[in-house]
């Protein structure tokens, strides 16, 4: 059973996104490494030494903007490694812990509008976020038998460092706002309700789903 402070714990977990903090007792976000290190072979190794009920993989994503004709291999690899590879191996490590505990649990990935759309000049970001949506479904298929739910939240246009340049461009900023039915950029607090739902017993029969929190962007 989740504690009566469940909602507050989710909120504190989400508030740790900026610095990549981890909440260790019972309620746990990913942190930038979750006690992770690179092995000599270069693969990700993650050690988890406490009891978990859920994991929100708020991996601090990066984006590289460049025409696809000129896009470099480094820009491709950097984004894929951080935005997709790390998400998979963190989820894998936590799923192993859930199986060890025989407790089941909830894993929540962070996807994107570009899990559904192509975007422009961001090929590696689109590939990574499409991949996050894909592995969310794959892992849900594989791990449901262990009582593990794997879902994702796809934020819309959020006021973050990744969108700073877009918001500074008056023309592009207005074009984006004109398409969002809510008429504003999203903020971190907008994700809290979705996170609480997907981490709670209310979502026990929801698995493999990517929930858009986008102010209506995809409805246009």
Order of alpha helices (4+ residues) and beta strands (2+ residues): alpha-beta-beta-beta-beta-alpha-alpha-beta-alpha-beta-alpha-alpha-alpha-beta
